Amino acid sequence: MKKGRVFSGARPTGRQHIGNYLGAIDNYVKLQERYDCIYCIVDVHALTTLEDTHLLKENTREMMLDWLAAGLDPEQSILFVQSHVPQVMELHTLLSMVTPLGWLLRVATFKEKVKSQPHNVNYGLVGYPVLMTADIVLYKADTVPVGEDQLPHLELAREIVRRFTYLFGEVFPEPKAKLTTFPMVLGLDGEKKMSKSYDNDIELAASPEVTMQRVKTAFTDPARKYRNDPGNPDVCNIYSLHHFYTPKRLEDIATQCRGAQIGCVECKELLAEGINKALVPFRERRAEIARRKGYIDEVLADGARRAHAIAKETIKEVREKMGLP
């Protein structure tokens, strides 16, 4: 018997990278066995920061292709695109009527976005947490997988639910956090979180040759200048990735690095080989799914249909509780 209902959403960033997989997608796949899972590509959320939308459809499809290749199962989980179930916008509006503006203006990520895009401080940016809450509670999800940095957002969602319940009565469960303890995956620069926007990522679907080329550009131990210098794997980003892709050779690589028996170039080559070997099944599944004409559209349409059935009943309850005719 499954424990409850999970909801998680991600912006349509196109092809996914190994940071996405290690930090989120792998967990999504595992949760399918224990929960009823609803996974959504949140294209409307993306509009709060995205001014050029010509790649939105393509990025959505590429992202879903990676999700499916990684093991998300449309028979087990509901997989869909946020805007394909318009009730989320209706619920967003209704929840905004009970959400104090002061709550939203205090959100740390809102303040950060104002600084990073002062030319585009739109209403959607302010109301982002309300739409996020609508995403979760529209499907009556009781569990949300998050990292510790996302806990304040989920707590705000819980506050909005409590306020709605106080004013109108119970409709939604208060969503609980399911903490993901996976460490942040640094990008090839060794400083920032792996991200396409920083161009410091390694795509899951990249060819073996491109993967090798990308890994070779990575920064390593900053104090090691020459091949014969002893290295310090404890501060090397490449070594941190070896934990996931060459775990059986981890101790040998560390010993050889510290003894200057292996250089950074060789260490990178070993990592790239490990990544390519680990991703063979994923890349084969991805190619097979990509050859199935119309399959992605079928998955998204079926997911939207199933999500819509839940959303329709929730909105009916909400309208009744709020006294709307």
C-alpha positions as CSV (number, residue, x, y, z in Angstrom):
1,M,0.0,0.0,0.0
2,K,1.4,3.4,-1.0
3,K,2.0,6.0,1.7
4,G,0.4,9.2,0.2
5,R,0.6,11.5,-2.8
6,V,3.7,13.3,-3.9
7,F,3.8,16.4,-6.0
8,S,6.9,18.0,-7.5
9,G,7.3,20.5,-10.3
10,A,10.4,21.7,-12.3
11,R,10.8,24.4,-14.8
12,P,11.3,23.4,-18.5
13,T,15.0,23.9,-18.9
14,G,15.4,21.4,-21.8
15,R,17.9,18.6,-21.7
16,Q,18.7,17.6,-18.1
17,H,22.2,17.4,-16.7
18,I,23.8,15.0,-14.2
19,G,23.1,17.5,-11.4
20,N,19.4,17.4,-12.2
21,Y,19.6,13.6,-12.2
22,L,21.6,13.1,-9.0
23,G,19.7,15.9,-7.1
24,A,16.1,15.2,-8.1
25,I,15.2,12.9,-11.0
26,D,16.8,9.8,-9.4
27,N,14.7,10.5,-6.3
28,Y,11.6,11.0,-8.4
29,V,12.0,7.5,-9.9
30,K,12.5,5.9,-6.5
31,L,9.5,7.6,-4.9
32,Q,7.2,6.0,-7.5
33,E,7.4,2.7,-5.7
34,R,6.1,4.1,-2.4
35,Y,3.8,7.0,-3.3
36,D,1.2,8.1,-5.8
37,C,3.4,10.6,-7.7
38,I,2.4,13.6,-9.7
39,Y,5.3,15.3,-11.6
40,C,4.8,18.5,-13.5
41,I,6.8,20.7,-15.9
42,V,5.9,24.1,-14.6
43,D,5.9,26.2,-17.8
44,V,3.8,29.1,-16.3
45,H,6.3,29.5,-13.5
46,A,9.0,29.8,-16.1
47,L,7.3,32.9,-17.5
48,T,8.2,34.9,-14.4
49,T,11.8,35.1,-15.5
50,L,11.7,34.0,-19.1
51,E,11.3,36.8,-21.7
52,D,12.1,34.8,-24.8
53,T,9.7,31.9,-25.0
54,H,10.4,30.5,-28.5
55,L,12.2,27.4,-27.0
56,L,9.6,26.7,-24.3
57,K,7.8,23.9,-26.2
58,E,11.0,22.3,-27.3
59,N,12.5,22.5,-23.8
60,T,9.4,21.0,-22.3
61,R,9.5,18.0,-24.7
62,E,13.3,17.5,-24.2
63,M,12.9,17.5,-20.5
64,M,10.0,15.0,-20.5
65,L,12.1,12.8,-22.8
66,D,14.9,12.8,-20.2
67,W,12.5,12.1,-17.4
68,L,11.0,9.1,-19.2
69,A,14.5,7.8,-20.2
70,A,15.6,8.1,-16.5
71,G,12.7,5.8,-15.4
72,L,9.7,8.0,-14.7
73,D,6.8,5.7,-15.6
74,P,3.5,7.2,-17.0
75,E,1.7,4.1,-15.9
76,Q,2.8,4.7,-12.3
77,S,2.9,8.5,-12.2
78,I,1.0,11.4,-13.6
79,L,3.3,13.3,-15.9
80,F,2.0,16.6,-17.4
81,V,2.6,20.2,-18.2
82,Q,1.3,22.8,-15.8
83,S,-0.6,25.0,-18.3
84,H,-2.4,22.0,-19.7
85,V,-4.6,21.9,-16.5
86,P,-5.9,25.5,-16.3
87,Q,-7.6,25.0,-13.0
88,V,-4.2,25.8,-11.4
89,M,-4.6,29.4,-12.6
90,E,-8.1,29.6,-11.1
91,L,-6.9,28.2,-7.8
92,H,-3.9,30.6,-7.8
93,T,-6.3,33.5,-8.1
94,L,-8.5,32.2,-5.3
95,L,-5.6,31.6,-3.0
96,S,-4.2,35.0,-3.7
97,M,-7.3,36.5,-2.1
98,V,-6.3,35.0,1.3
99,T,-2.6,35.5,1.1
100,P,-1.3,38.7,2.7
101,L,1.0,40.7,0.5
102,G,3.5,41.1,3.4
103,W,4.1,37.3,3.4
104,L,5.1,37.4,-0.3
105,L,7.3,40.5,0.0
106,R,9.4,38.8,2.7
107,V,10.3,35.8,0.6
108,A,14.1,35.7,0.2
109,T,14.0,34.4,-3.4
110,F,11.7,37.3,-4.4
111,K,14.2,39.8,-3.1
112,E,17.0,37.9,-5.0
113,K,15.1,38.0,-8.2
114,V,14.4,41.7,-7.9
115,K,18.1,42.3,-7.7
116,S,18.9,39.9,-10.6
117,Q,16.2,41.2,-13.0
118,P,15.3,44.7,-11.9
119,H,14.0,45.4,-15.4
120,N,11.3,42.7,-15.0
121,V,9.8,42.7,-11.6
122,N,6.4,41.4,-12.6
123,Y,3.3,40.4,-10.6
124,G,4.0,36.7,-11.3
125,L,7.3,37.1,-9.5
126,V,5.6,38.3,-6.4
127,G,2.8,35.7,-6.6
128,Y,5.1,32.8,-7.4
129,P,4.7,31.2,-4.0
130,V,0.9,31.3,-4.3
131,L,1.1,29.6,-7.7
132,M,3.4,27.0,-6.2
133,T,0.9,26.4,-3.4
134,A,-1.8,26.0,-6.0
135,D,0.3,23.5,-7.9
136,I,0.6,21.3,-4.8
137,V,-2.8,21.5,-3.2
138,L,-4.8,21.4,-6.4
139,Y,-4.0,17.7,-6.5
140,K,-4.2,17.3,-2.7
141,A,-0.6,16.2,-2.4
142,D,0.5,15.6,1.1
143,T,4.2,15.2,0.5
144,V,6.7,17.4,-1.4
145,P,10.3,16.3,-2.0
146,V,12.5,19.3,-1.2
147,G,16.0,20.2,-0.3
148,E,16.6,22.2,2.9
149,D,17.0,25.4,0.9
150,Q,13.4,25.0,-0.3
151,L,11.8,24.5,3.2
152,P,10.8,28.2,3.6
153,H,8.8,28.0,0.4
154,L,7.0,24.9,1.5
155,E,6.3,26.4,4.9
156,L,4.7,29.4,3.2
157,A,2.5,27.0,1.3
158,R,1.5,25.4,4.6
159,E,0.7,28.9,6.0
160,I,-1.5,29.6,3.0
161,V,-3.4,26.3,3.5
162,R,-3.9,27.0,7.2
163,R,-5.3,30.5,6.4
164,F,-7.7,29.1,3.8
165,T,-8.8,26.4,6.2
166,Y,-9.3,28.9,9.0
167,L,-11.4,31.2,6.8
168,F,-13.4,28.6,4.7
169,G,-13.0,25.2,6.1
170,E,-10.8,22.2,5.3
171,V,-10.2,21.2,1.7
172,F,-6.5,20.7,1.4
173,P,-4.0,18.6,3.4
174,E,-1.0,20.6,4.8
175,P,1.8,19.4,2.6
176,K,4.7,17.9,4.4
177,A,8.4,18.1,3.3
178,K,10.2,14.9,2.4
179,L,13.8,16.1,2.7
180,T,16.2,15.1,0.0
181,T,19.6,14.8,1.7
182,F,21.6,14.7,-1.5
183,P,24.4,17.2,-1.5
184,M,24.5,20.0,-4.0
185,V,26.2,19.0,-7.2
186,L,28.8,21.6,-8.2
187,G,29.3,22.5,-11.9
188,L,32.4,22.2,-13.9
189,D,33.6,25.6,-12.6
190,G,33.9,24.0,-9.1
191,E,32.1,27.0,-7.5
192,K,28.5,27.3,-8.5
193,K,25.7,24.8,-8.5
194,M,25.6,22.8,-11.8
195,S,23.3,24.8,-14.2
196,K,22.8,25.3,-17.9
197,S,22.6,29.0,-17.2
198,Y,26.2,29.0,-16.0
199,D,27.3,26.7,-18.8
200,N,29.0,24.5,-16.2
201,D,26.9,21.4,-16.8
202,I,27.2,17.9,-18.3
203,E,24.0,16.9,-20.2
204,L,22.7,13.3,-19.6
205,A,22.0,13.0,-23.3
206,A,25.4,14.3,-24.5
207,S,27.4,12.0,-26.7
208,P,30.5,10.2,-25.1
209,E,32.7,12.6,-27.1
210,V,31.0,15.7,-25.9
211,T,31.0,14.4,-22.3
212,M,34.7,13.8,-22.5
213,Q,35.3,17.3,-23.9
214,R,33.1,18.9,-21.2
215,V,34.8,17.1,-18.3
216,K,38.2,18.1,-19.6
217,T,37.2,21.8,-19.2
218,A,36.5,21.3,-15.5
219,F,38.5,23.1,-12.7
220,T,40.2,20.8,-10.3
221,D,42.5,21.3,-7.2
222,P,43.3,25.0,-7.4
223,A,46.6,24.6,-5.7
224,R,47.9,21.9,-8.1
225,K,49.8,23.7,-10.9
226,Y,52.0,20.9,-12.3
227,R,51.6,17.2,-13.1
228,N,54.1,16.2,-10.4
229,D,52.5,18.3,-7.7
230,P,50.7,16.2,-5.0
231,G,46.9,16.8,-5.3
232,N,44.2,17.2,-2.6
233,P,41.1,15.3,-3.7
234,D,39.2,16.7,-0.7
235,V,38.9,20.1,-2.4
236,C,38.7,18.8,-6.0
237,N,35.3,19.0,-7.7
238,I,36.2,16.2,-10.1
239,Y,36.9,13.9,-7.3
240,S,33.6,14.7,-5.7
241,L,31.9,13.4,-8.9
242,H,34.0,10.3,-8.8
243,H,31.9,9.3,-5.8
244,F,28.9,8.8,-8.0
245,Y,30.5,7.5,-11.2
246,T,33.6,5.5,-10.3
247,P,32.9,4.5,-6.6
248,K,34.9,1.3,-6.9
249,R,38.1,3.2,-7.8
250,L,37.6,6.0,-5.3
251,E,40.3,5.1,-2.8
252,D,42.8,4.3,-5.5
253,I,42.2,7.6,-7.3
254,A,42.6,9.5,-4.0
255,T,45.8,7.7,-3.2
256,Q,47.3,8.3,-6.7
257,C,46.2,11.9,-6.6
258,R,47.9,12.6,-3.3
259,G,51.0,10.8,-4.4
260,A,51.2,12.6,-7.8
261,Q,50.9,9.3,-9.5
262,I,47.9,10.5,-11.5
263,G,47.4,14.0,-13.0
264,C,44.3,16.1,-13.3
265,V,43.9,15.2,-17.0
266,E,44.0,11.5,-16.3
267,C,41.6,12.0,-13.4
268,K,39.1,13.8,-15.7
269,E,39.4,11.1,-18.3
270,L,38.6,8.4,-15.8
271,L,35.5,10.4,-14.6
272,A,34.3,10.9,-18.2
273,E,34.7,7.2,-18.9
274,G,32.7,6.5,-15.7
275,I,29.9,8.9,-16.6
276,N,29.7,7.5,-20.2
277,K,29.5,3.9,-18.9
278,A,26.9,4.7,-16.3
279,L,24.7,6.6,-18.9
280,V,24.7,3.9,-21.6
281,P,21.3,2.5,-20.5
282,F,19.8,6.0,-20.2
283,R,21.0,7.1,-23.6
284,E,19.8,3.9,-25.2
285,R,16.3,4.3,-23.7
286,R,16.2,7.9,-24.7
287,A,17.0,7.2,-28.3
288,E,14.4,4.4,-28.4
289,I,11.7,6.7,-26.9
290,A,12.7,9.5,-29.3
291,R,12.0,7.2,-32.2
292,R,8.4,6.6,-31.1
293,K,6.6,9.3,-33.1
294,G,4.0,11.1,-31.1
295,Y,4.7,9.2,-27.8
296,I,5.7,12.3,-25.8
297,D,2.5,14.0,-26.8
298,E,0.5,10.9,-25.8
299,V,2.1,10.8,-22.4
300,L,1.5,14.5,-21.7
301,A,-2.1,14.3,-23.0
302,D,-2.8,11.3,-20.8
303,G,-1.2,13.0,-17.8
304,A,-3.1,16.2,-18.3
305,R,-6.4,14.2,-18.5
306,R,-5.7,12.4,-15.2
307,A,-4.5,15.5,-13.5
308,H,-7.6,17.4,-14.8
309,A,-9.9,14.8,-13.2
310,I,-8.4,15.5,-9.8
311,A,-8.2,19.3,-10.3
312,K,-11.9,19.5,-11.4
313,E,-13.1,18.0,-8.1
314,T,-10.8,20.1,-6.0
315,I,-12.0,23.3,-7.6
316,K,-15.6,22.3,-7.1
317,E,-14.9,21.9,-3.4
318,V,-13.0,25.2,-3.2
319,R,-15.8,27.1,-4.9
320,E,-18.4,25.6,-2.5
321,K,-16.3,26.4,0.6
322,M,-15.8,30.0,-0.6
323,G,-19.5,30.4,-1.4
324,L,-19.0,31.1,-5.1
325,P,-22.1,30.6,-7.2
